[in-house]
Amino acid sequence: MTRRSLARVTCTVLVSLALGACLTVGRDFPTGDVGKIAIGKTTRDDVHRMFGTPWRTGLEDGRRTWTYGHYRYKLFGTTETTDLVVRFDPNGVVTSYTFNAAPPLEGSL
């Protein structure tokens, strides 16, 4: 293979990789179950049954939080993200939650 041919192949491969480049972080989760969360009723065990093991855990204002997130960043095209943050009281009952999606999911506000 000549240098010129090698350069063309290398350039073609690099352009193909750049056009298809994307980065995925987190784990997919069943977004359709978000509406089943009931503040003051749903427990940590319920949330685990609905969504599985959280991608991240932490504390917010002293309250345990679980985060479910799936983020797909694209060099070209629309970035797709969904995340759910669930906050629990000391007894393991949901006190609040936040759900976001971009682009917005069909049928959402």
C-alpha positions in Angstrom: 0.0 0.0 0.0 1.4 3.4 -1.0 1.6 6.3 1.4 -1.1 8.1 -0.4 -3.5 5.1 -0.2 -2.6 4.7 3.5 -3.3 8.4 4.1 -6.7 8.1 2.4 -7.7 5.0 4.4 -6.6 6.7 7.6 -8.5 9.9 6.8 -11.6 7.9 5.9 -11.5 5.9 9.1 -11.0 9.1 11.2 -13.9 10.9 9.5 -16.1 7.9 10.0 -15.3 7.7 13.7 -15.9 11.4 14.2 -19.3 11.3 12.5 -20.4 8.4 14.6 -18.8 9.6 17.8 -20.9 9.5 20.9 -20.4 9.0 24.6 -22.8 7.1 26.8 -22.8 7.5 30.6 -25.0 5.8 33.2 -27.5 3.0 32.7 -30.9 2.9 30.9 -33.9 2.6 33.2 -37.7 2.1 32.7 -38.9 5.7 32.5 -42.5 4.6 32.1 -42.5 3.7 35.8 -41.7 7.2 37.1 -45.4 8.0 37.4 -45.8 5.1 39.9 -43.7 6.9 42.5 -46.0 8.1 45.3 -44.5 10.7 47.7 -44.9 9.6 51.3 -45.8 6.0 50.3 -43.3 4.5 47.9 -40.4 2.9 49.8 -36.7 2.4 48.9 -37.5 -1.3 48.3 -40.3 -0.3 45.9 -38.0 2.1 44.0 -35.4 -0.7 43.8 -38.0 -3.1 42.4 -39.2 -0.5 39.8 -35.8 0.8 38.6 -33.1 -1.6 39.9 -29.8 -0.6 41.5 -29.2 3.2 41.3 -26.4 4.5 39.1 -25.3 6.8 41.9 -26.2 7.3 45.5 -25.6 10.3 47.8 -26.9 12.8 50.3 -28.8 16.0 49.7 -29.6 18.2 52.8 -28.9 15.1 54.9 -31.4 12.9 53.0 -30.4 9.8 51.1 -30.7 10.1 47.4 -30.6 7.6 44.5 -29.9 8.7 41.0 -30.9 6.8 37.9 -29.4 8.3 34.7 -28.7 7.6 31.1 -26.8 10.2 29.1 -26.0 9.8 25.5 -23.9 12.7 24.2 -23.4 12.9 20.4 -20.9 14.9 18.4 -23.5 15.3 15.7 -27.2 15.0 16.3 -29.4 15.4 19.3 -28.0 14.5 22.7 -30.4 12.2 24.6 -30.6 12.3 28.4 -32.9 10.9 31.1 -32.4 11.2 34.8 -34.3 10.5 38.0 -33.3 11.6 41.4 -35.2 10.1 44.3 -34.9 11.5 47.9 -35.8 9.4 50.9 -36.6 10.2 54.6 -34.7 8.4 57.4 -37.3 5.6 57.2 -36.7 4.9 53.5 -39.9 6.5 52.2 -39.8 8.8 49.2 -40.0 12.5 50.2 -39.5 13.9 46.6 -38.2 13.1 43.2 -37.1 14.9 40.1 -37.3 13.4 36.5 -35.9 15.1 33.4 -35.6 14.0 29.8 -34.1 15.7 26.8 -35.4 15.8 24.2 -38.8 15.7 26.1 -40.5 12.3 26.1 -43.7 11.9 24.1 -46.7 12.8 26.3 -44.6 14.6 28.9 -45.2 18.2 30.0 
